């Protein structure tokens, strides 16, 4: 009976040790990803969803939010072939800022980070300047007007973007035909 209790105690101790080592490894990996300016920041939000109705209804999921110098600094993690920042990344982070501020009352920095992991394991950190709250509101209002049929959408700058659009057949039938999609 004593041997069984001792074995159980050793097993529990091993599990506790493994869990502690795993937490440390996760913490080290998370710190390795951080932009240099956020090494001493405190992780405040990870994979958190924020909802707001002001200035318009919105739901935004924050990848990472770090408390630094009295503000929250946002970081978005991306896995992609090219270490590149897209306008949609900046809009996404800007919308996250609006939702987080409205939901919590906390101040969010005008600068955020896009952290890109490429297939070979290379990591790249890109600081970005966020859109103003007014710009985000304008974009949301324009989207609503387009969906309501009150405003005409503009064509994308890239045919590749158009190709993935659900309105391709209606907006650019000639391009839909080129992609072998019936108009």
Secondary structure, 3 states (H helix, E strand, C coil): CHHHHHHHHHHHHHHHHHHHHHHHHHHHHHHHHCCHHHCCCEEEEEEEEEEECCCCCEEEEEEEEEEECCEEEEEEEEECCCCCCCHHHHHHHHHHHHHHHHHHCCCECCEEEEEEECCCCCEEEEEEECCCHHHHHHHHHHHHHHHCCCCCCCCCCCHHHHHCCCCHHHHCHHHHHHCCCCC
